[in-house]
């Protein structure tokens, strides 16, 4: 069954001179392909640049993993600071957490042997622990459990905030 060509829809009252007019044909679709080889090089260059930037962002993200893990552990310790029964253990865990974080960021020979006043000086120069939070960290790290138990919840929160600030902002010269 062959179909007859469809007759154009023309209103019956159209003058004969206008009935023979046809619609203008549309031009062919414009190709999105580049017309010259230069655009191909530009596209390859942009793709390469985007891949390099993505690789660099991924490496930066991976290098900061120790910070994210330390902040997560600090969050778990902070949750225990308001309870009198667990405050001492949580405070005692902040010092080793900061030490592990520093060991992950700095050369082991520079950080591993530091303790006491030298450790507090390192924390002051590499991230901004102040004297009060340094004294609290010293007490929480080296004092007997009975002395750690005398630290108030407000002081404990202040120490946790100082530790959080140090973990988030410390930088080590390479």
Buried (B, 14 or more C-beta within 10 A) or exposed (E): EEEEEEEEEEEEEEEEEEEEEEEEEEEEEEEEEEEEEEEEEEEEEEEEEEEEEEEEEEEEEEEEEBBEBBBEBBEEBBEBBEEEEEBBEBBBBBBEBBBBBBBBBBEEEBBEEBBEEEBBEBBBEBBEBEEEBBBBBBBBBBBEEEEBEEBEEEBBEBBBEBBBBBBEEBEEEE
